[in-house]
Amino acid sequence: MEHFRPVRGLGLAASVLIGLTALGNVAEAAVGWFTWSTAGDLWAGTATPADLRNADTANVLVDWPLTLLTLVTIGVFLVWVYNARINAERLSPETGHRHSRVWVWLGWLVPVVNLWYPKQVVEDIWRTVGPPSRTISKWWTAYLLMWIFDFAYVRFYVNGRLTMDSFLIAATFSTISAVVGILAAVLAVRIVREISELQSTPVHR
């Protein structure tokens, strides 16, 4: 039988990273509005092309670290999920899991099934330590909406025409993504904390 894997420390690390990523998304939205405002000043004649280039530089300075932070956050979170999955199998061998362990990782990468497999993996872990909860469904809905609006923002910003409307739409999509992302982050942290605490109590070992 595999050893029980402590998840509280890893869960704390994942929670902190999730929170930082959510704040990074807020910063990204703020830079989007700064770019829109600078573009408006440029067309009004109160700013220079150098000011718009500075706004573009601010975008780069936020986007690249945020991308790296997001990748690290996903990695730590998935390691936590994998360890929690192993613990779940030990704590409740009779509780079935809809997907094998490999889908803890592949579920996020394989197109189409990544729309629901990760949610099911977490739900199955949750069922071994607590009663059914709507928290996971709320988290997953917020998470999907966050990525939909984030994708729309990036797609529109990259491919859109450089007009005031394009900057405005990009900033709006980025803001919606950030707001929904905060909700997803709060719910994700709650899920991580509760599963970690329940798996860490002596009775479950």
N, C-alpha and C positions, 0 to 999 in steps of 0.2 A: 504494500500500500504506500502511496506517495506521502511524503511528509506534508503536514499542514503548513501553508505558506502565510506568514504575517503580511497583512495588507494595510494596516493602519498607517504606517509611515509612508508607504508608496501612495496611499490614497490622499494623504495630506499634501504630498508633492504634486500629485495630479490636480488637486483642488486649487493650489496656489497658481499653478501654470494655467489652468482654465480661467481663473480670475484675471490674470495678467493678459491673457489673449483677448478676453472681453474688453479690457481697458484699451488694448491696442486697436481693437476695432473702432472704439470711440474716437481715438486719436486719428485714425484713418478718415473717419467721417468729418472730423473737425478740419482736417487738411483739405478735404473735398470742398467744404464751404469756403475755406480761405482761398482756394483756387478760383472758385466761382466769383467771389468778391473781387479778387485781383483782376480777373478777366473783365468784369464790369467796369472797374476803374480804368483799365487799359482802353476799352472802347469809348469811355467817357473822356479820355484824354488826361486823366489825373494820375495815371501810372505809366510805366515804361515797359517795353518788352523784357528788360532785365528783371523787373518785378515778377512777371509771369514765369520767367525761367527760375526765379527763386522759389516760387510756389511749386513748380514742377520738381525742383530739388527736394523740397520738403516732402513731397509725395514719395520720392525714392527713399528718403531717409526713414520714413515710417513703414513703407511697404516691405522692403527687404528684411529688416529685423522682425517685422510681424510675421512674414512668411516662415522664417526660421523658427520663431517662437511657436507658431502653430504646428509645425512638423514635430518639434520636441514634445509639445503638449499631447499630440495624438499618440506619439510613441509611448510616453509614460502612462497615459490613460489606458492604452491597449495592454501594456504589461500588467497593470493593475487588474484589468478585466480578466486576463488569462490566469493570473494567480487566484483571483476570486472564483473563477470557473473551476479550477482544480480543487479548491476548498469546498465548493458547492457539491462536487461529486463525492467528496469524502464525507461531508456532513449529512448528506441525504442521498445515499446510493440508489434508493428506490424512486427518486424523482427523475423523470426522463428529461433529456435535453433534445431540443428539436434539431440541433446541428452539432457536428463533431467539433473537437477543439480547433482544428485548422481554420474553421470559419470565424473564430475570434479575430483572426487576422484578415483572411480573404474576404470576409463579409463586407469589409469597408472598401475593398478594391475592385471586386467584380461588378461590372456595370449591371444595372437593373436590380439585382438582388441586394445591392448595397442600400436600397431604399427601405428595406425592412429587416434584413438579417441581423444587423448589429442590435437593433431594438429587441429582437427575439432572444438573442444571446443574453442580454442583460436581464430581460424578463425571467428567463429560466434560472438565472443565478438568484434573482430576488425571491423566487418561489421557494427556495430551499431555506430561507431565513425569515420570511415574513408573509403576511397575507397579500392578496392581489392589491395593486396600487395603480392609480391613474397617473402617478408622478412620471413614470417612464414614458407613457404615451404623450404626456404634455412636453416632456423634455425632447423627445424625438421629433415631434411636430415643430417645435420652436427651432430645433437644430436644422431641419430640412428647409424651413422658411429662411433661416439665416443664410444658408448656402445658396438658395435660389436668388435672393436679392443681392448677395455678394457677387455671384456670377453675372447677374444682370448689370451690376455696377461696373465690373471689370470689362465686360463685353462692350458696354455702351461707351465707356471711357476710352477704350482702345480703338474701337471701330467707328465711334460717332464723329460727326463733324464738329469742329472746334467753334461752336457757337455758344451764346449765353444759355440757350435752352439745353444744349448737351451737357454743359457743366452743371446746370441746375438739376437735371435728371440724374446725373451720376452722383451728385452730392446727396440727393434725396434717397436714391436706392442704397447708398452707403450708410446713411443714417438709419433707415429702416432695418438694414442688416445688423447694425450695431445694437439697436434697441432690442430686437428679437434675440440677438446673441447674448445680451445680458440676461434675459429670461432663461435661455438655454443653459447658460453658465450656472445660474443660481440653482436650477433644477438638477443639473449634472452633479454639482457639489453636494447637494442634498442626498442624491442617490449614492454617491461614493461614500459619504460619511456614514449613512445608515447601514449599508452593506458591510463596510469595514468594521463598524462598531459591533454589529450582530455577529459577524464572523470571528471577532476577537474575544467574545465573552467565553469564560471557561466552559460553560455548559455545552458550547458547540464544538469543543475540541475533542 
